[in-house]
């Protein structure tokens, strides 16, 4: 997971909201089966988009304030941020191509 960042209540504003590049945020929890299923996809996207997109995870158990602030009620929830705003949102396991298309659009 070298390219996948860990976002927390403490660093979310600096790392995500003030990021100069688009950011994919995976809201997850260790006990969530579908969250574990999508982890390899997140890691592949992070490796393939290194340098142009920031990708990271928010553990909703450890960082409930962020999850509540973005109305995350089901996990995994994936959001693409650009310029501090949510530009795309997905709930549940998603195909890699769909997430890559959302990232490509955010980079355009």
Long-range contacts (C-beta under 8 A, 24 or more apart in sequence): 1-43, 1-46, 2-47, 3-43, 3-46, 3-47, 3-50, 3-55, 4-42, 4-43, 4-46, 4-55, 4-56, 4-57, 5-54, 5-55, 5-56, 5-57, 6-56, 6-57, 6-59, 7-56, 7-57, 7-58, 7-63, 7-66, 8-58, 8-62, 8-63, 8-66, 9-63, 9-65, 9-66, 12-58, 12-63, 12-66, 15-54, 15-56, 16-54, 16-56, 16-81, 16-84, 17-81, 17-84, 18-84, 19-54, 19-81, 21-52, 21-53, 21-54, 21-107, 22-53, 22-54, 22-80, 22-81, 22-82, 22-87, 22-103, 22-106, 22-107, 23-53, 23-54, 23-55, 23-56, 23-80, 23-81, 23-82, 24-53, 24-54, 24-55, 24-56, 24-78, 24-79, 24-80, 24-81, 24-99, 24-102, 24-103, 25-56, 25-57, 25-58, 25-78, 25-79, 25-80, 25-81, 26-55, 26-56, 26-57, 26-58, 26-76, 26-77, 26-78, 27-57, 27-58, 27-60, 27-66, 27-67, 27-70, 27-72, 27-75, 27-76, 27-77, 27-78, 27-79, 28-57, 28-58, 28-59, 28-60, 28-75, 28-76, 29-59, 29-60, 29-61, 29-75, 30-59, 30-61, 32-75, 32-76, 34-75, 34-76, 34-92, 34-93, 35-75, 35-76, 37-93, 38-76, 38-78, 38-93, 38-94, 41-94, 41-96, 41-99, 44-96, 45-96, 45-99, 45-100, 45-103, 48-100, 49-100, 49-103, 52-107, 53-103, 53-106, 53-107, 80-106, 82-106
